[in-house]
Amino acid sequence: QTFAGELTGGFDNLPETNNWVCIYPSSAQCSSSASTANIIAKVTIGHSSLSGIKRGDLSHIAGTNHPMYGIKNNVPKEKTPKFKMSHLYALVALEIVNVGDGNKNDDDQNITIQSVKFTAPDNIIGDFNVIVTDDKHSFSGAGNNVSSVELNGLKEADGTTNITIAPHESAVLYFAIKPYDASGKELKITINGSEKKVRMPENTRFVEGKKTTLRVPVKLSYPKESTEALAFL
């Protein structure tokens, strides 16, 4: 896609070769530091609340809350830079697995998923200042940050209300968060109001442009309640 905007100021006396950084979308004008060659941009990552998400669907992982970046170095001043864009957010694939119960009738073990909440110990959604360099990026809060993502009004792939998971089957839900190091940290997963705290293994990182799958095995609590309370394993 070709950039149709206009760049102004400081382009009359460019060096013979230049390094370019593209960040899209950015919610504020980018700034740079001549001493460190860093580019600082303000971006919005993810949604704190999503409704109507379908099982296995990725179509909502796009748009203004899912920024991208590109870097092109050593571009001759008379040339127009072209960028290979990469994601600035980390993609979470939350896989909910109905493990069933060998002591019960499978027909009575379907789990209906109505809502899911993912809570981290750090702010993972909202506005962030990001410093973009060739080899790494760093994020700092820029206001309007929260530490959780709520998925409500979940649907099957065909649009049917709620997600039903049969025994020994699973459903995957996707959402975007700010990249961060979760090594040894505690996350909270809440499904239909039932909460589980999960201590993440060492070297667990939610990395920009990468998918991290979190597998959550559950079964129905017994005696079965009308709210379908869950037992986490």
Accessible surface in RSA format (square Angstrom, percent):
REM  Atomic radii and reference values for relative SASA: ProtOr
REM  Chains: A
REM  Algorithm: Lee & Richards
REM  Probe-radius: 1.40
REM  Slices: 20
REM RES _ NUM      All-atoms   Total-Side   Main-Chain    Non-polar    All polar
REM                ABS   REL    ABS   REL    ABS   REL    ABS   REL    ABS   REL
RES GLN A   1   235.01 131.4 142.63 104.2  92.38 220.0  62.08 132.1 172.93 131.2
RES THR A   2   122.45  87.1 102.68 104.1  19.77  47.1  70.64  94.9  51.81  78.3
RES PHE A   3   139.09  69.6 111.26  68.9  27.84  72.4 119.19  72.3  19.90  57.0
RES ALA A   4   104.15  95.8  63.43  97.9  40.72  92.6  72.54 102.2  31.61  83.7
RES GLY A   5    48.56  59.9   0.00   N/A  48.56  59.9  26.77  73.5  21.79  48.8
RES GLU A   6   144.81  83.1 114.74  86.8  30.06  71.6  42.90  83.0 101.90  83.2
RES LEU A   7   105.41  58.7  81.83  58.5  23.58  59.3  83.20  58.4  22.21  59.8
RES THR A   8   104.22  74.1  76.84  77.9  27.38  65.2  48.79  65.5  55.43  83.8
RES GLY A   9    62.80  77.4   0.00   N/A  62.80  77.4  41.59 114.1  21.21  47.5
RES GLY A  10    71.20  87.8   0.00   N/A  71.20  87.8  41.21 113.1  29.99  67.2
RES PHE A  11    78.83  39.4  61.50  38.1  17.33  45.1  61.50  37.3  17.33  49.6
RES ASP A  12   138.99  97.4 106.54 106.0  32.45  76.7  28.91  68.0 110.08 109.8
RES ASN A  13   141.71  97.7 112.22 108.4  29.49  71.0  38.64  93.0 103.07  99.6
RES LEU A  14    43.56  24.3  34.13  24.4   9.43  23.7  34.77  24.4   8.80  23.7
RES PRO A  15    84.69  61.7  72.24  65.9  12.45  45.2  84.68  69.9   0.01   0.0
RES GLU A  16   120.49  69.2 114.53  86.6   5.96  14.2  64.35 124.5  56.15  45.8
RES THR A  17    75.42  53.6  64.87  65.8  10.55  25.1  36.83  49.5  38.59  58.3
RES ASN A  18    19.17  13.2  12.89  12.5   6.28  15.1  12.50  30.1   6.67   6.4
RES ASN A  19   104.65  72.2  74.39  71.9  30.25  72.9  17.92  43.1  86.73  83.8
RES TRP A  20    51.88  20.8  49.85  24.1   2.03   4.8  50.59  27.0   1.29   2.1
RES VAL A  21    46.00  30.3  15.71  14.2  30.29  73.0  15.71  13.6  30.29  82.2
RES CYS A  22    38.47  29.1  33.82  37.7   4.65  10.9   7.49  19.0  30.97  33.4
RES ILE A  23    20.93  11.9   0.73   0.5  20.21  48.7   0.73   0.5  20.21  54.8
RES TYR A  24   138.25  64.5 138.25  78.7   0.00   0.0  90.82  68.3  47.43  58.5
RES PRO A  25    28.87  21.0  26.01  23.7   2.87  10.4  26.88  22.2   1.99  12.4
RES SER A  26    38.85  32.8   9.25  12.3  29.60  68.2   9.61  20.5  29.24  41.0
RES SER A  27    72.45  61.2  30.90  41.2  41.55  95.7  43.41  92.4  29.04  40.7
RES ALA A  28    47.24  43.4  32.45  50.1  14.79  33.7  45.22  63.7   2.02   5.3
RES GLN A  29   178.05  99.6 141.93 103.7  36.12  86.0  56.73 120.7 121.32  92.0
RES CYS A  30    52.03  39.4  35.19  39.2  16.84  39.6  18.00  45.6  34.03  36.7
RES SER A  31    62.26  52.6  53.17  71.0   9.09  20.9  48.84 104.0  13.42  18.8
RES SER A  32    81.58  68.9  50.23  67.0  31.35  72.2  15.42  32.8  66.16  92.7
RES SER A  33    34.64  29.3  28.24  37.7   6.39  14.7  24.34  51.8  10.29  14.4
RES ALA A  34   113.45 104.3  69.61 107.4  43.83  99.7  81.89 115.3  31.55  83.6
RES SER A  35   108.06  91.3  62.61  83.6  45.44 104.7  57.78 123.0  50.27  70.4
RES THR A  36    79.16  56.3  55.37  56.1  23.78  56.7  61.96  83.2  17.19  26.0
RES ALA A  37    85.65  78.7  58.68  90.6  26.97  61.4  68.89  97.0  16.76  44.4
RES ASN A  38    31.31  21.6  31.31  30.3   0.00   0.0   1.13   2.7  30.19  29.2
RES ILE A  39    38.97  22.2  38.97  29.0   0.00   0.0  38.97  28.1   0.00   0.0
RES ILE A  40    61.52  35.0  60.13  44.8   1.39   3.4  60.13  43.3   1.39   3.8
RES ALA A  41     1.89   1.7   0.00   0.0   1.89   4.3   1.89   2.7   0.00   0.0
RES LYS A  42    66.66  32.5  64.89  39.8   1.77   4.2  16.77  15.1  49.89  53.1
RES VAL A  43     0.11   0.1   0.00   0.0   0.11   0.3   0.11   0.1   0.00   0.0
RES THR A  44    33.14  23.6  30.91  31.3   2.23   5.3  21.78  29.3  11.36  17.2
RES ILE A  45     0.00   0.0   0.00   0.0   0.00   0.0   0.00   0.0   0.00   0.0
RES GLY A  46     2.78   3.4   0.00   N/A   2.78   3.4   0.76   2.1   2.01   4.5
RES HIS A  47    65.94  36.0  59.60  41.4   6.34  16.2  35.48  36.6  30.46  35.4
RES SER A  48    51.91  43.9  44.81  59.8   7.10  16.4  13.31  28.3  38.60  54.1
RES SER A  49    69.84  59.0  52.15  69.6  17.69  40.8  31.67  67.4  38.17  53.5
RES LEU A  50    25.92  14.4  23.21  16.6   2.71   6.8  25.85  18.2   0.07   0.2
RES SER A  51    91.63  77.4  63.39  84.6  28.24  65.0  37.35  79.5  54.28  76.0
RES GLY A  52    25.91  32.0   0.00   N/A  25.91  32.0  11.40  31.3  14.51  32.5
RES ILE A  53    10.84   6.2   9.15   6.8   1.69   4.1  10.84   7.8   0.00   0.0
RES LYS A  54    76.13  37.1  75.54  46.3   0.59   1.4  29.33  26.4  46.79  49.8
RES ARG A  55    59.63  25.0  52.54  26.8   7.09  16.9  28.08  38.4  31.55  19.1
RES GLY A  56    41.20  50.8   0.00   N/A  41.20  50.8  19.10  52.4  22.10  49.5
RES ASP A  57    43.06  30.2  36.88  36.7   6.17  14.6  11.55  27.2  31.51  31.4
RES LEU A  58    86.07  47.9  77.12  55.2   8.95  22.5  77.44  54.4   8.63  23.2
RES SER A  59    88.34  74.6  57.37  76.6  30.97  71.3  53.47 113.9  34.87  48.8
RES HIS A  60    34.97  19.1  20.45  14.2  14.52  37.1  30.57  31.5   4.39   5.1
RES ILE A  61    21.11  12.0   6.32   4.7  14.79  35.6   6.32   4.6  14.79  40.1
RES ALA A  62    66.38  61.0  48.21  74.4  18.17  41.3  53.42  75.2  12.95  34.3
RES GLY A  63    49.77  61.4   0.00   N/A  49.77  61.4  37.99 104.3  11.78  26.4
RES THR A  64   101.10  71.9  93.24  94.5   7.86  18.7  71.27  95.7  29.83  45.1
RES ASN A  65    27.81  19.2  26.91  26.0   0.90   2.2   0.68   1.6  27.13  26.2
RES HIS A  66    10.53   5.8   3.81   2.6   6.72  17.2   1.49   1.5   9.04  10.5
RES PRO A  67     0.17   0.1   0.17   0.2   0.00   0.0   0.17   0.1   0.00   0.0
RES MET A  68    59.41  30.8  59.41  39.3   0.00   0.0  40.46  34.4  18.95  25.1
RES TYR A  69    37.09  17.3  36.96  21.0   0.13   0.3   9.12   6.9  27.97  34.5
RES GLY A  70     0.88   1.1   0.00   N/A   0.88   1.1   0.88   2.4   0.00   0.0
RES ILE A  71    44.55  25.4  19.49  14.5  25.07  60.4  19.49  14.0  25.07  68.0
RES LYS A  72    93.89  45.8  92.72  56.9   1.17   2.8  38.15  34.3  55.74  59.4
RES ASN A  73    56.60  39.0  39.77  38.4  16.83  40.5  12.00  28.9  44.60  43.1
RES ASN A  74   111.67  77.0  96.04  92.8  15.62  37.6  22.20  53.4  89.46  86.5
RES VAL A  75     8.78   5.8   7.58   6.9   1.19   2.9   8.75   7.6   0.03   0.1
RES PRO A  76    51.09  37.2  50.74  46.3   0.35   1.3  50.74  41.9   0.35   2.2
RES LYS A  77    98.01  47.8  76.48  46.9  21.53  51.3  39.45  35.5  58.55  62.4
RES GLU A  78   130.67  75.0  92.39  69.9  38.28  91.1  65.24 126.2  65.43  53.4
RES LYS A  79   125.40  61.2 115.84  71.1   9.57  22.8  60.64  54.6  64.76  69.0
RES THR A  80   116.49  82.9  96.51  97.8  19.98  47.6  62.46  83.9  54.03  81.7
RES PRO A  81    26.71  19.5  15.68  14.3  11.02  40.1  17.46  14.4   9.25  57.5
RES LYS A  82   169.55  82.7 159.47  97.8  10.08  24.0 105.89  95.3  63.67  67.8
RES PHE A  83    60.26  30.1  28.97  17.9  31.29  81.4  31.29  19.0  28.97  82.9
RES LYS A  84   182.87  89.2 162.92 100.0  19.95  47.5 111.56 100.4  71.31  76.0
RES MET A  85    65.39  33.9  38.18  25.3  27.21  64.8  35.71  30.4  29.68  39.3
RES SER A  86    44.80  37.9  39.07  52.1   5.73  13.2  19.99  42.6  24.80  34.8
RES HIS A  87    75.31  41.2  73.83  51.3   1.48   3.8  45.64  47.0  29.67  34.5
RES LEU A  88     0.00   0.0   0.00   0.0   0.00   0.0   0.00   0.0   0.00   0.0
RES TYR A  89    10.35   4.8   9.99   5.7   0.36   0.9   2.93   2.2   7.42   9.1
RES ALA A  90     0.28   0.3   0.28   0.4   0.00   0.0   0.28   0.4   0.00   0.0
RES LEU A  91    27.73  15.4  27.54  19.7   0.19   0.5  27.54  19.3   0.19   0.5
RES VAL A  92     0.00   0.0   0.00   0.0   0.00   0.0   0.00   0.0   0.00   0.0
RES ALA A  93     1.97   1.8   1.97   3.0   0.00   0.0   1.97   2.8   0.00   0.0
RES LEU A  94     0.00   0.0   0.00   0.0   0.00   0.0   0.00   0.0   0.00   0.0
RES GLU A  95    39.16  22.5  39.16  29.6   0.00   0.0   1.88   3.6  37.28  30.4
RES ILE A  96     0.84   0.5   0.84   0.6   0.00   0.0   0.84   0.6   0.00   0.0
RES VAL A  97    12.03   7.9  12.03  10.9   0.00   0.0  12.03  10.5   0.00   0.0
RES ASN A  98     0.76   0.5   0.76   0.7   0.00   0.0   0.00   0.0   0.76   0.7
RES VAL A  99    42.81  28.2  29.85  27.0  12.96  31.2  33.04  28.7   9.77  26.5
RES GLY A 100     5.62   6.9   0.00   N/A   5.62   6.9   0.68   1.9   4.94  11.1
RES ASP A 101    24.59  17.2  18.74  18.7   5.84  13.8   6.27  14.8  18.32  18.3
RES GLY A 102    87.69 108.1   0.00   N/A  87.69 108.1  44.79 122.9  42.90  96.1
RES ASN A 103   138.95  95.8 106.05 102.5  32.90  79.2  27.46  66.1 111.49 107.8
RES LYS A 104    92.01  44.9  75.71  46.5  16.30  38.8  31.91  28.7  60.10  64.0
RES ASN A 105   100.21  69.1  82.96  80.2  17.25  41.5  33.56  80.8  66.64  64.4
RES ASP A 106    67.42  47.2  62.94  62.6   4.48  10.6  25.21  59.3  42.21  42.1
RES ASP A 107   125.77  88.1 100.33  99.9  25.44  60.2  32.29  76.0  93.48  93.2
RES ASP A 108    66.30  46.4  63.18  62.9   3.12   7.4  21.20  49.9  45.10  45.0
RES GLN A 109     4.52   2.5   4.03   2.9   0.49   1.2   2.82   6.0   1.70   1.3
RES ASN A 110    60.92  42.0  59.03  57.0   1.88   4.5  12.79  30.8  48.13  46.5
RES ILE A 111     0.06   0.0   0.06   0.0   0.00   0.0   0.06   0.0   0.00   0.0
RES THR A 112    30.99  22.0  30.64  31.1   0.36   0.8  13.49  18.1  17.51  26.5
RES ILE A 113     0.76   0.4   0.76   0.6   0.00   0.0   0.76   0.5   0.00   0.0
RES GLN A 114    90.30  50.5  87.44  63.9   2.86   6.8  18.53  39.4  71.77  54.4
RES SER A 115    33.92  28.7  33.88  45.2   0.04   0.1  15.90  33.8  18.02  25.2
RES VAL A 116     3.32   2.2   0.61   0.5   2.72   6.5   2.14   1.9   1.18   3.2
RES LYS A 117    74.89  36.5  74.57  45.8   0.32   0.8  23.66  21.3  51.23  54.6
RES PHE A 118     0.89   0.4   0.76   0.5   0.12   0.3   0.76   0.5   0.12   0.4
RES THR A 119    24.11  17.1  23.04  23.4   1.06   2.5  20.07  27.0   4.04   6.1
RES ALA A 120     6.22   5.7   0.00   0.0   6.22  14.2   1.43   2.0   4.79  12.7
RES PRO A 121    72.42  52.8  30.25  27.6  42.18 153.3  43.32  35.8  29.11 180.9
RES ASP A 122    42.82  30.0  37.47  37.3   5.34  12.6  15.18  35.7  27.64  27.6
RES ASN A 123    69.05  47.6  62.23  60.1   6.81  16.4   7.54  18.2  61.51  59.5
RES ILE A 124     0.00   0.0   0.00   0.0   0.00   0.0   0.00   0.0   0.00   0.0
RES ILE A 125     5.61   3.2   5.61   4.2   0.00   0.0   5.61   4.0   0.00   0.0
RES GLY A 126     6.47   8.0   0.00   N/A   6.47   8.0   6.47  17.8   0.00   0.0
RES ASP A 127    23.16  16.2  23.16  23.1   0.00   0.0   0.46   1.1  22.70  22.6
RES PHE A 128     2.78   1.4   2.78   1.7   0.00   0.0   2.78   1.7   0.00   0.0
RES ASN A 129    51.87  35.8  50.84  49.1   1.02   2.5   6.22  15.0  45.65  44.1
RES VAL A 130     0.00   0.0   0.00   0.0   0.00   0.0   0.00   0.0   0.00   0.0
RES ILE A 131    56.73  32.3  56.23  41.9   0.50   1.2  56.23  40.5   0.50   1.4
RES VAL A 132     1.19   0.8   0.00   0.0   1.19   2.9   0.00   0.0   1.19   3.2
RES THR A 133    33.50  23.8  28.17  28.6   5.34  12.7  33.23  44.6   0.28   0.4
RES ASP A 134   101.69  71.2  68.58  68.3  33.11  78.3  32.21  75.8  69.48  69.3
RES ASP A 135   124.01  86.9  86.35  85.9  37.67  89.1  46.59 109.7  77.42  77.2
RES LYS A 136   147.08  71.8 142.19  87.2   4.89  11.7  89.13  80.2  57.95  61.7
RES HIS A 137    30.18  16.5   7.23   5.0  22.95  58.7   7.91   8.2  22.27  25.9
RES SER A 138    60.50  51.1  54.42  72.6   6.08  14.0  48.16 102.6  12.34  17.3
RES PHE A 139    37.26  18.6   8.16   5.1  29.10  75.7   9.27   5.6  27.99  80.1
RES SER A 140    64.26  54.3  56.76  75.7   7.50  17.3  48.68 103.7  15.58  21.8
RES GLY A 141    49.41  60.9   0.00   N/A  49.41  60.9  15.18  41.6  34.24  76.7
RES ALA A 142    28.77  26.5   4.41   6.8  24.37  55.4  14.81  20.9  13.96  37.0
RES GLY A 143    43.28  53.4   0.00   N/A  43.28  53.4  35.91  98.5   7.37  16.5
RES ASN A 144   122.33  84.4  93.25  90.1  29.08  70.0  30.81  74.2  91.52  88.5
RES ASN A 145    34.98  24.1  10.74  10.4  24.24  58.4   2.35   5.6  32.64  31.5
RES VAL A 146    59.89  39.4  56.51  51.2   3.37   8.1  59.89  52.0   0.00   0.0
RES SER A 147    36.66  31.0  33.56  44.8   3.09   7.1   9.00  19.2  27.66  38.8
RES SER A 148    19.84  16.8  19.75  26.4   0.09   0.2   1.76   3.7  18.09  25.3
RES VAL A 149     1.04   0.7   0.62   0.6   0.42   1.0   0.62   0.5   0.42   1.1
RES GLU A 150    67.49  38.7  67.49  51.1   0.00   0.0   2.93   5.7  64.56  52.7
RES LEU A 151     0.99   0.6   0.99   0.7   0.00   0.0   0.99   0.7   0.00   0.0
RES ASN A 152    55.43  38.2  55.43  53.6   0.00   0.0  22.42  54.0  33.00  31.9
RES GLY A 153    37.18  45.8   0.00   N/A  37.18  45.8  30.43  83.5   6.75  15.1
RES LEU A 154     0.01   0.0   0.00   0.0   0.01   0.0   0.00   0.0   0.01   0.0
RES LYS A 155    74.23  36.2  74.23  45.5   0.00   0.0  19.85  17.9  54.39  57.9
RES GLU A 156    33.53  19.3  33.53  25.4   0.00   0.0  18.71  36.2  14.83  12.1
RES ALA A 157    69.59  64.0  52.49  81.0  17.10  38.9  53.47  75.3  16.13  42.7
RES ASP A 158   118.87  83.3  77.45  77.1  41.42  98.0  50.42 118.7  68.45  68.3
RES GLY A 159    27.53  33.9   0.00   N/A  27.53  33.9  13.50  37.0  14.03  31.4
RES THR A 160    75.75  53.9  66.30  67.2   9.46  22.5  58.59  78.7  17.16  25.9
RES THR A 161    98.97  70.4  84.68  85.9  14.29  34.1  54.01  72.5  44.96  68.0
RES ASN A 162    39.46  27.2  38.53  37.2   0.92   2.2   2.64   6.3  36.82  35.6
RES ILE A 163     0.67   0.4   0.67   0.5   0.00   0.0   0.67   0.5   0.00   0.0
RES THR A 164    61.16  43.5  53.17  53.9   7.99  19.0  32.15  43.2  29.02  43.9
RES ILE A 165     1.18   0.7   0.00   0.0   1.18   2.8   1.18   0.9   0.00   0.0
RES ALA A 166    33.37  30.7  31.74  49.0   1.62   3.7  31.74  44.7   1.62   4.3
RES PRO A 167    17.03  12.4   8.48   7.7   8.55  31.1   8.48   7.0   8.55  53.2
RES HIS A 168   127.64  69.8  96.19  66.9  31.45  80.4  74.20  76.5  53.43  62.2
RES GLU A 169    99.87  57.3  93.49  70.7   6.38  15.2  32.36  62.6  67.51  55.1
RES SER A 170    37.88  32.0  23.05  30.8  14.83  34.2   3.09   6.6  34.79  48.7
RES ALA A 171     3.04   2.8   0.97   1.5   2.07   4.7   3.04   4.3   0.00   0.0
RES VAL A 172    36.59  24.1  34.93  31.6   1.66   4.0  34.93  30.4   1.66   4.5
RES LEU A 173     0.70   0.4   0.59   0.4   0.11   0.3   0.70   0.5   0.00   0.0
RES TYR A 174    29.73  13.9  29.51  16.8   0.22   0.6   1.96   1.5  27.78  34.2
RES PHE A 175     1.76   0.9   1.69   1.0   0.07   0.2   1.76   1.1   0.00   0.0
RES ALA A 176     3.52   3.2   0.00   0.0   3.52   8.0   0.00   0.0   3.52   9.3
RES ILE A 177     0.00   0.0   0.00   0.0   0.00   0.0   0.00   0.0   0.00   0.0
RES LYS A 178    28.74  14.0  28.74  17.6   0.00   0.0   1.18   1.1  27.56  29.4
RES PRO A 179    12.14   8.8   6.61   6.0   5.52  20.1   6.71   5.5   5.42  33.7
RES TYR A 180    22.49  10.5   8.87   5.0  13.62  35.4  22.22  16.7   0.27   0.3
RES ASP A 181    60.43  42.3  53.52  53.3   6.91  16.3  30.05  70.7  30.38  30.3
RES ALA A 182     0.00   0.0   0.00   0.0   0.00   0.0   0.00   0.0   0.00   0.0
RES SER A 183    27.40  23.2  12.60  16.8  14.80  34.1  12.48  26.6  14.92  20.9
RES GLY A 184    22.61  27.9   0.00   N/A  22.61  27.9  11.66  32.0  10.95  24.5
RES LYS A 185    73.86  36.0  71.11  43.6   2.76   6.6  49.30  44.4  24.57  26.2
RES GLU A 186    65.40  37.5  56.55  42.8   8.85  21.1  12.14  23.5  53.26  43.5
RES LEU A 187     1.16   0.6   1.06   0.8   0.10   0.2   1.16   0.8   0.00   0.0
RES LYS A 188    69.71  34.0  69.67  42.7   0.04   0.1  20.58  18.5  49.13  52.3
RES ILE A 189     2.83   1.6   2.83   2.1   0.00   0.0   2.83   2.0   0.00   0.0
RES THR A 190    26.06  18.5  25.28  25.6   0.78   1.9  20.29  27.3   5.77   8.7
RES ILE A 191     0.00   0.0   0.00   0.0   0.00   0.0   0.00   0.0   0.00   0.0
RES ASN A 192    26.40  18.2   1.81   1.8  24.59  59.2   7.03  16.9  19.37  18.7
RES GLY A 193    64.57  79.6   0.00   N/A  64.57  79.6  33.68  92.4  30.88  69.2
RES SER A 194    22.34  18.9  15.78  21.1   6.56  15.1  12.44  26.5   9.89  13.9
RES GLU A 195    91.61  52.6  61.00  46.1  30.61  72.9  17.91  34.6  73.70  60.2
RES LYS A 196    60.53  29.5  56.83  34.9   3.70   8.8  24.38  21.9  36.15  38.5
RES LYS A 197   121.77  59.4 100.54  61.7  21.22  50.5  45.54  41.0  76.23  81.2
RES VAL A 198    44.52  29.3  42.03  38.1   2.48   6.0  44.52  38.7   0.00   0.0
RES ARG A 199   156.39  65.7 133.79  68.2  22.59  53.8  56.93  77.8  99.45  60.3
RES MET A 200    11.82   6.1   9.59   6.3   2.23   5.3   8.23   7.0   3.59   4.8
RES PRO A 201    90.54  66.0  78.19  71.3  12.35  44.9  90.54  74.8   0.00   0.0
RES GLU A 202   127.06  72.9 109.93  83.2  17.13  40.8  59.20 114.5  67.85  55.4
RES ASN A 203   118.64  81.8  95.84  92.6  22.80  54.9  21.35  51.4  97.28  94.0
RES THR A 204    19.76  14.1  15.03  15.2   4.74  11.3  13.40  18.0   6.37   9.6
RES ARG A 205   118.23  49.6 105.38  53.7  12.86  30.6  37.72  51.6  80.51  48.8
RES PHE A 206     2.40   1.2   0.00   0.0   2.40   6.3   0.00   0.0   2.40   6.9
RES VAL A 207    60.53  39.8  59.02  53.4   1.50   3.6  60.46  52.5   0.07   0.2
RES GLU A 208    38.85  22.3  31.12  23.5   7.72  18.4   8.02  15.5  30.82  25.2
RES GLY A 209    41.14  50.7   0.00   N/A  41.14  50.7  13.08  35.9  28.06  62.8
RES LYS A 210   131.85  64.3 127.24  78.1   4.61  11.0  73.54  66.2  58.31  62.1
RES LYS A 211   120.33  58.7  89.47  54.9  30.87  73.5  42.05  37.8  78.28  83.4
RES THR A 212    26.78  19.0  23.41  23.7   3.37   8.0  20.00  26.9   6.77  10.2
RES THR A 213    71.11  50.6  45.37  46.0  25.74  61.3  34.60  46.5  36.51  55.2
RES LEU A 214    21.06  11.7  19.26  13.8   1.80   4.5  21.06  14.8   0.00   0.0
RES ARG A 215   149.20  62.6 122.92  62.7  26.28  62.6  45.82  62.6 103.38  62.7
RES VAL A 216     7.51   4.9   6.56   5.9   0.95   2.3   7.51   6.5   0.00   0.0
RES PRO A 217    30.95  22.6  30.88  28.1   0.08   0.3  30.88  25.5   0.08   0.5
RES VAL A 218     0.00   0.0   0.00   0.0   0.00   0.0   0.00   0.0   0.00   0.0
RES LYS A 219    61.06  29.8  61.06  37.5   0.00   0.0  18.41  16.6  42.65  45.4
RES LEU A 220     5.01   2.8   0.94   0.7   4.07  10.2   0.94   0.7   4.07  11.0
RES SER A 221    32.99  27.9  27.93  37.3   5.06  11.7  20.55  43.8  12.44  17.4
RES TYR A 222    71.17  33.2  35.48  20.2  35.68  92.8  36.31  27.3  34.85  43.0
RES PRO A 223   117.47  85.6 110.60 100.8   6.86  24.9 116.36  96.1   1.10   6.8
RES LYS A 224    89.06  43.4  59.93  36.8  29.12  69.3  34.31  30.9  54.75  58.3
RES GLU A 225    89.17  51.2  80.72  61.1   8.45  20.1  30.88  59.7  58.30  47.6
RES SER A 226   121.23 102.4  76.15 101.6  45.09 103.9  61.11 130.1  60.12  84.2
RES THR A 227    93.54  66.5  80.86  82.0  12.68  30.2  80.95 108.7  12.59  19.0
RES GLU A 228    30.09  17.3  29.58  22.4   0.51   1.2  13.00  25.1  17.09  14.0
RES ALA A 229    26.29  24.2  22.67  35.0   3.62   8.2  25.25  35.6   1.04   2.8
RES LEU A 230    12.14   6.8   0.00   0.0  12.14  30.5   0.00   0.0  12.14  32.7
RES ALA A 231    30.68  28.2  24.93  38.5   5.75  13.1  30.68  43.2   0.00   0.0
RES PHE A 232    35.86  17.9  10.98   6.8  24.88  64.7  10.98   6.7  24.88  71.2
RES LEU A 233    97.70  54.4  60.16  43.0  37.54  94.4  89.24  62.7   8.46  22.8
END  Absolute sums over single chains surface
CHAIN  1 A    12824.6       9729.7       3094.9       6428.0       6396.5
END  Absolute sums over all chains
TOTAL         12824.6       9729.7       3094.9       6428.0       6396.5
